[in-house]
Every structure is written in C-alpha cells, then in structure tokens.
Amino acid sequence: MMKAALKLVNYYEKAHKLTPRSTLMRATHSGTDQYVYLFQGPGVWSQGSVMIAIYTFLIRIGFFKPNFKDEDSLMKEYSRIINHSNGSNDTRYLRTVHKNLHLAIEHRDKHLFKKPDYKKGDKVLFHDSNMNSFHHHSGIVSLSQFNTPVKELNDEFRKIFSNRK
C-alpha cells in the first residue's frame, strides 16, 4: 500500500517537476505498531493547505493500490477506485477532485493563502478562517467545489477548472 502511495505521489511530482522526489522509509519508534512510515518530499507540498491536502490524499489513495503507467491508465484506475465497493469518503472525494489535481498543482501559486501585505518569498499556510470549519473549507475538495472562504479564489479556480482538457 505505501509503495503504491509513493508511486502516485512521485507521478505528480514528476509531472510538475517538483524536486526532490518524495521518499518513503519505515519509521523507528518505541510504539507497538510495526507499520509506521515516514514520507519525505519537496517543501512545496507544505506551502499551503490545498497542497497539504493533495499530498495526504494521494497517500490515502495508495490504499487502493492503483496500478498505472501513464495518465490514461491512471484515469482508468481512478474510475475503478471511484466505483470501489467500500464507498469510503476517499472514493467520494476522488470523484470530486480527480480531474482537478493536475491543475491545482500547476496553479499552486494562486491557492497559497497570502496575507494582504504578502511579500515575495513569504509562506503563509493559513488565512483568517474560522478554525471550526477550516478543515472542510481549505483543501482540494473545497477548492474543487468552489467553497473556500475566499470568493476570489473560488472564482479563479472555477475558470481554471472549466478550461481543463
């Protein structure tokens, strides 16, 4: 499962020239769970809530062990996962986001939440949002559904996603 997740993450990293590529290692710890892993990758994945959401979502999709070699076979695997019998949140989320992942990563500079006095090089992970609903309004699903707390962001991605191939 973890190797499948790493393959999926690396696929998007390669497609968008993100370096260094993520790696996977078994974590050393004092707990009893023998299946603890650590993903290590390029910092761009941590530069905004949408990027964090995409990264962790791709790792979770690894559970379904997608077997692919290119974009066409990946889309077929996504269809298989969407129709998977377990009907989990992730299968429903995948239905909503799978066609938007590349564009969200490509246009990541637009969804990094920035303060009004933002200066080039500043990294801001969170904007002024109600923390009770932050998780539900700051990831790839909310970006795909145009319900982030930032109207301009929703409007911009409505245009970007409508122009996908």
C-alpha positions as a Markdown table, in Angstrom:
| # | Residue | x | y | z |
|---|---|---|---|---|
| 1 | Met | 0.0 | 0.0 | 0.0 |
| 2 | Met | 2.7 | 2.5 | 0.9 |
| 3 | Lys | 4.7 | 1.8 | -2.2 |
| 4 | Ala | 1.6 | 2.4 | -4.3 |
| 5 | Ala | 1.1 | 5.7 | -2.4 |
| 6 | Leu | 4.7 | 6.7 | -3.1 |
| 7 | Lys | 4.4 | 5.8 | -6.8 |
| 8 | Leu | 1.3 | 8.0 | -7.0 |
| 9 | Val | 2.9 | 11.0 | -5.2 |
| 10 | Asn | 6.0 | 10.6 | -7.4 |
| 11 | Tyr | 3.9 | 10.6 | -10.5 |
| 12 | Tyr | 2.5 | 14.0 | -9.7 |
| 13 | Glu | 5.9 | 15.3 | -8.6 |
| 14 | Lys | 7.5 | 14.2 | -11.9 |
| 15 | Ala | 4.6 | 15.7 | -13.9 |
| 16 | His | 5.0 | 19.1 | -12.2 |
| 17 | Lys | 8.8 | 19.0 | -11.9 |
| 18 | Leu | 8.8 | 19.0 | -8.1 |
| 19 | Thr | 12.1 | 18.0 | -6.6 |
| 20 | Pro | 13.5 | 16.3 | -4.8 |
| 21 | Arg | 11.0 | 13.4 | -5.3 |
| 22 | Ser | 9.4 | 12.1 | -2.2 |
| 23 | Thr | 10.8 | 9.0 | -0.5 |
| 24 | Leu | 9.4 | 6.5 | 2.0 |
| 25 | Met | 11.0 | 4.9 | 5.0 |
| 26 | Arg | 9.9 | 2.8 | 7.8 |
| 27 | Ala | 9.9 | 4.9 | 11.0 |
| 28 | Thr | 11.9 | 3.9 | 14.0 |
| 29 | His | 9.8 | 4.4 | 17.1 |
| 30 | Ser | 9.1 | 2.9 | 20.5 |
| 31 | Gly | 5.4 | 2.1 | 19.9 |
| 32 | Thr | 3.9 | -1.3 | 19.2 |
| 33 | Asp | 2.6 | -0.6 | 15.6 |
| 34 | Gln | 5.1 | -2.1 | 13.2 |
| 35 | Tyr | 3.6 | -0.3 | 10.2 |
| 36 | Val | 4.7 | 3.3 | 10.8 |
| 37 | Tyr | 6.1 | 5.1 | 7.7 |
| 38 | Leu | 7.6 | 8.5 | 7.0 |
| 39 | Phe | 7.2 | 10.3 | 3.7 |
| 40 | Gln | 9.8 | 12.9 | 3.0 |
| 41 | Gly | 9.5 | 15.2 | 0.0 |
| 42 | Pro | 9.8 | 18.6 | -1.5 |
| 43 | Gly | 8.7 | 21.5 | 0.7 |
| 44 | Val | 6.2 | 22.7 | -1.9 |
| 45 | Trp | 3.8 | 20.1 | -0.5 |
| 46 | Ser | 3.7 | 22.0 | 2.8 |
| 47 | Gln | 3.3 | 25.6 | 1.4 |
| 48 | Gly | -0.5 | 25.7 | 1.7 |
| 49 | Ser | -3.5 | 23.9 | 2.9 |
| 50 | Val | -4.5 | 22.7 | -0.5 |
| 51 | Met | -1.1 | 21.3 | -1.2 |
| 52 | Ile | -1.0 | 19.5 | 2.1 |
| 53 | Ala | -4.5 | 18.1 | 1.4 |
| 54 | Ile | -3.4 | 16.8 | -2.1 |
| 55 | Tyr | -0.3 | 15.2 | -0.7 |
| 56 | Thr | -2.1 | 13.4 | 2.1 |
| 57 | Phe | -5.0 | 12.5 | -0.2 |
| 58 | Leu | -2.6 | 10.9 | -2.7 |
| 59 | Ile | -1.1 | 8.9 | 0.1 |
| 60 | Arg | -4.6 | 7.7 | 1.2 |
| 61 | Ile | -5.5 | 6.7 | -2.3 |
| 62 | Gly | -2.5 | 4.4 | -2.2 |
| 63 | Phe | -4.7 | 2.1 | -0.1 |
| 64 | Phe | -6.5 | 1.1 | -3.3 |
| 65 | Lys | -3.1 | 0.2 | -4.9 |
| 66 | Pro | -3.6 | 1.9 | -8.2 |
| 67 | Asn | -1.7 | 0.1 | -11.0 |
| 68 | Phe | -0.8 | 2.6 | -13.7 |
| 69 | Lys | 2.0 | 3.6 | -16.1 |
| 70 | Asp | 0.7 | 6.8 | -17.6 |
| 71 | Glu | -2.2 | 9.4 | -17.4 |
| 72 | Asp | -4.7 | 7.2 | -19.3 |
| 73 | Ser | -4.1 | 4.2 | -17.2 |
| 74 | Leu | -4.2 | 6.3 | -14.0 |
| 75 | Met | -7.6 | 7.7 | -15.1 |
| 76 | Lys | -8.9 | 4.1 | -15.5 |
| 77 | Glu | -7.6 | 3.3 | -12.1 |
| 78 | Tyr | -9.3 | 6.3 | -10.7 |
| 79 | Ser | -12.6 | 5.1 | -12.2 |
| 80 | Arg | -12.0 | 1.7 | -10.6 |
| 81 | Ile | -11.4 | 3.3 | -7.2 |
| 82 | Ile | -14.4 | 5.7 | -7.5 |
| 83 | Asn | -16.6 | 2.6 | -8.0 |
| 84 | His | -14.9 | 0.6 | -5.3 |
| 85 | Ser | -17.3 | -1.3 | -3.1 |
| 86 | Asn | -16.2 | 0.2 | 0.2 |
| 87 | Gly | -17.8 | 3.6 | -0.7 |
| 88 | Ser | -15.4 | 5.5 | 1.6 |
| 89 | Asn | -15.0 | 9.2 | 1.9 |
| 90 | Asp | -11.9 | 8.9 | -0.2 |
| 91 | Thr | -13.8 | 7.3 | -3.1 |
| 92 | Arg | -16.3 | 10.1 | -3.0 |
| 93 | Tyr | -13.6 | 12.8 | -2.7 |
| 94 | Leu | -11.8 | 11.2 | -5.7 |
| 95 | Arg | -14.9 | 11.5 | -7.8 |
| 96 | Thr | -14.9 | 15.3 | -7.0 |
| 97 | Val | -11.2 | 16.0 | -7.4 |
| 98 | His | -9.5 | 13.6 | -9.8 |
| 99 | Lys | -9.9 | 15.8 | -12.9 |
| 100 | Asn | -8.6 | 18.8 | -10.9 |
| 101 | Leu | -5.4 | 17.5 | -9.3 |
| 102 | His | -3.0 | 18.5 | -12.1 |
| 103 | Leu | -4.5 | 22.0 | -12.5 |
| 104 | Ala | -4.5 | 22.6 | -8.7 |
| 105 | Ile | -0.8 | 21.6 | -8.5 |
| 106 | Glu | 0.1 | 23.6 | -11.7 |
| 107 | His | -1.6 | 26.7 | -10.4 |
| 108 | Arg | -0.5 | 26.3 | -6.8 |
| 109 | Asp | 0.8 | 29.8 | -6.6 |
| 110 | Lys | -2.8 | 31.0 | -6.7 |
| 111 | His | -4.1 | 29.0 | -3.8 |
| 112 | Leu | -1.3 | 29.5 | -1.3 |
| 113 | Phe | -3.2 | 31.7 | 1.2 |
| 114 | Lys | -1.4 | 35.0 | 1.5 |
| 115 | Lys | -1.7 | 37.9 | 3.8 |
| 116 | Pro | -2.6 | 41.3 | 2.3 |
| 117 | Asp | 0.9 | 42.6 | 3.0 |
| 118 | Tyr | 2.4 | 39.5 | 1.3 |
| 119 | Lys | 6.0 | 39.8 | 0.1 |
| 120 | Lys | 7.6 | 37.5 | -2.4 |
| 121 | Gly | 9.2 | 34.6 | -0.5 |
| 122 | Asp | 6.7 | 34.7 | 2.4 |
| 123 | Lys | 5.0 | 31.4 | 3.0 |
| 124 | Val | 1.6 | 31.6 | 4.7 |
| 125 | Leu | -0.1 | 28.3 | 5.5 |
| 126 | Phe | -3.4 | 29.7 | 6.9 |
| 127 | His | -5.6 | 32.6 | 6.3 |
| 128 | Asp | -8.1 | 34.3 | 8.6 |
| 129 | Ser | -10.7 | 31.5 | 8.7 |
| 130 | Asn | -13.0 | 30.1 | 11.3 |
| 131 | Met | -10.9 | 27.2 | 12.8 |
| 132 | Asn | -14.0 | 25.2 | 13.5 |
| 133 | Ser | -14.6 | 24.8 | 9.7 |
| 134 | Phe | -11.0 | 25.2 | 8.4 |
| 135 | His | -10.5 | 21.6 | 7.5 |
| 136 | His | -13.7 | 21.5 | 5.5 |
| 137 | His | -13.0 | 24.7 | 3.6 |
| 138 | Ser | -9.3 | 24.7 | 2.8 |
| 139 | Gly | -8.4 | 21.5 | 0.9 |
| 140 | Ile | -8.6 | 20.1 | -2.6 |
| 141 | Val | -12.2 | 19.1 | -2.2 |
| 142 | Ser | -13.4 | 22.6 | -1.2 |
| 143 | Leu | -11.2 | 24.1 | -4.0 |
| 144 | Ser | -12.9 | 21.7 | -6.5 |
| 145 | Gln | -16.3 | 22.6 | -5.1 |
| 146 | Phe | -15.5 | 26.3 | -5.0 |
| 147 | Asn | -16.4 | 26.7 | -1.4 |
| 148 | Thr | -13.2 | 28.0 | 0.2 |
| 149 | Pro | -13.7 | 31.1 | 2.4 |
| 150 | Val | -12.0 | 33.2 | -0.4 |
| 151 | Lys | -14.5 | 34.2 | -3.1 |
| 152 | Glu | -11.8 | 35.4 | -5.4 |
| 153 | Leu | -10.1 | 32.1 | -5.1 |
| 154 | Asn | -13.3 | 30.2 | -5.9 |
| 155 | Asp | -14.0 | 32.4 | -8.9 |
| 156 | Glu | -10.4 | 32.0 | -10.2 |
| 157 | Phe | -10.5 | 28.2 | -9.9 |
| 158 | Arg | -13.9 | 28.0 | -11.4 |
| 159 | Lys | -12.3 | 29.4 | -14.6 |
| 160 | Ile | -9.2 | 27.3 | -14.3 |
| 161 | Phe | -11.1 | 24.0 | -13.8 |
| 162 | Ser | -13.6 | 24.8 | -16.6 |
| 163 | Asn | -10.7 | 25.1 | -19.1 |
| 164 | Arg | -9.3 | 21.6 | -18.4 |
| 165 | Lys | -8.7 | 19.3 | -21.3 |
